[in-house]
């Protein structure tokens, strides 16, 4: 009975962490590179605000050795990048459309959002 209860709690925690929990940190893309830390299963900040037509640079710093964190994918923008461990990697883009564009790891467990207005 204890094993079953522990298993159910573990399942609930996993569902909460990967699909329900939302990192509330946000940033506004500016003239300089914006740092996004990849660690402990999250992107921080997880929401980046940008203006349409203005080039932005997102600097990803991967601190998590988990293989899932090796890649960042901007699916709607047809853009992806391999992230080296403990070395900043810059992704440059110019959003041409307004809207919300998610960025994820290859398994979509790490999740972030680019909000373009």
C-alpha positions as CSV (number, residue, x, y, z in Angstrom):
1,X,0.0,0.0,0.0
2,X,2.9,2.4,0.8
3,X,4.5,1.6,-2.5
4,X,1.3,2.3,-4.4
5,X,0.8,5.6,-2.6
6,X,4.4,6.6,-3.2
7,X,4.0,5.7,-6.9
8,X,0.9,7.8,-7.3
9,X,2.6,10.8,-5.6
10,X,5.5,10.4,-8.0
11,X,3.2,10.3,-11.0
12,X,1.3,13.4,-9.8
13,X,4.6,15.3,-9.2
14,X,5.9,14.4,-12.7
15,X,2.7,15.6,-14.4
16,X,2.7,18.8,-12.4
17,X,6.4,19.5,-13.1
18,X,6.4,18.9,-16.8
19,X,2.8,19.9,-17.9
20,X,1.1,22.0,-15.3
21,X,3.8,24.1,-13.6
22,X,4.6,27.3,-15.4
23,X,7.7,29.3,-14.7
24,X,6.5,32.8,-14.2
25,X,9.7,34.6,-15.1
26,X,9.5,37.0,-18.0
27,X,11.8,39.3,-19.9
28,X,11.6,41.9,-22.6
29,X,14.0,41.5,-25.6
30,X,16.1,44.6,-26.0
31,X,19.2,45.9,-27.8
32,X,21.5,43.5,-26.1
33,X,21.4,39.7,-25.8
34,X,18.9,38.3,-23.4
35,X,20.2,35.5,-21.2
36,X,18.0,32.4,-20.8
37,X,19.3,29.8,-18.3
38,X,18.5,26.2,-19.1
39,X,18.5,24.4,-15.7
40,X,16.5,22.0,-13.5
41,X,13.9,21.3,-16.3
42,X,13.0,24.9,-17.1
43,X,14.0,27.9,-19.2
44,X,14.5,31.0,-17.0
45,X,13.1,33.4,-18.0
46,X,10.4,31.3,-19.7
47,X,8.6,34.1,-21.5
48,X,10.4,36.6,-23.8
49,X,8.5,39.7,-25.1
50,X,9.7,41.1,-28.4
51,X,8.6,43.5,-31.1
52,X,7.7,42.5,-34.6
53,X,10.4,43.4,-37.2
54,X,13.1,44.1,-34.6
55,X,16.1,41.7,-34.5
56,X,16.7,40.0,-31.1
57,X,19.5,37.9,-29.7
58,X,18.7,35.1,-27.2
59,X,21.7,33.8,-25.3
60,X,21.1,30.3,-23.9
61,X,23.2,29.1,-21.1
62,X,22.7,25.4,-20.5
63,X,23.6,24.3,-17.0
64,X,21.6,21.1,-17.0
65,X,23.5,18.0,-18.2
66,X,20.2,16.3,-19.0
67,X,20.3,15.1,-22.7
68,X,16.8,16.6,-23.2
69,X,18.3,20.1,-22.7
70,X,20.9,19.7,-25.5
71,X,18.6,21.3,-28.1
72,X,16.2,24.3,-28.3
73,X,13.6,24.2,-31.0
74,X,11.4,27.1,-32.2
75,X,9.0,24.9,-34.1
76,X,6.8,27.6,-35.6
77,X,9.8,29.6,-36.7
78,X,11.6,26.6,-38.3
79,X,14.7,27.3,-36.1
80,X,16.7,25.0,-33.8
81,X,20.1,25.1,-32.1
82,X,22.3,22.7,-30.2
83,X,23.2,24.0,-26.8
84,X,26.7,23.3,-25.4
85,X,27.0,22.6,-21.7
86,X,28.1,25.6,-19.6
87,X,28.9,27.7,-22.7
88,X,26.6,30.6,-23.8
89,X,25.1,30.1,-27.3
90,X,23.4,32.9,-29.1
91,X,20.3,32.5,-31.3
92,X,19.6,35.5,-33.5
93,X,16.2,36.1,-35.1
94,X,13.9,38.8,-36.4
95,X,10.3,38.0,-35.7
96,X,8.2,38.8,-38.8
97,X,4.8,38.0,-37.4
98,X,2.9,38.8,-34.2
99,X,1.8,36.0,-31.9
100,X,3.1,33.5,-29.4
101,X,5.8,31.1,-30.5
102,X,6.8,28.3,-28.2
103,X,10.4,27.0,-27.8
104,X,11.1,23.6,-26.4
105,X,13.6,20.9,-26.0
106,X,13.3,18.0,-28.4
107,X,10.9,16.1,-26.1
108,X,8.9,19.3,-25.3
109,X,9.5,18.9,-21.6
110,X,11.4,22.2,-21.3
111,X,9.0,24.9,-22.5
112,X,9.3,28.6,-23.1
113,X,7.4,31.2,-25.1
114,X,8.3,34.1,-27.4
115,X,5.5,36.7,-27.4
116,X,5.8,39.1,-30.4
117,X,3.7,42.3,-30.6
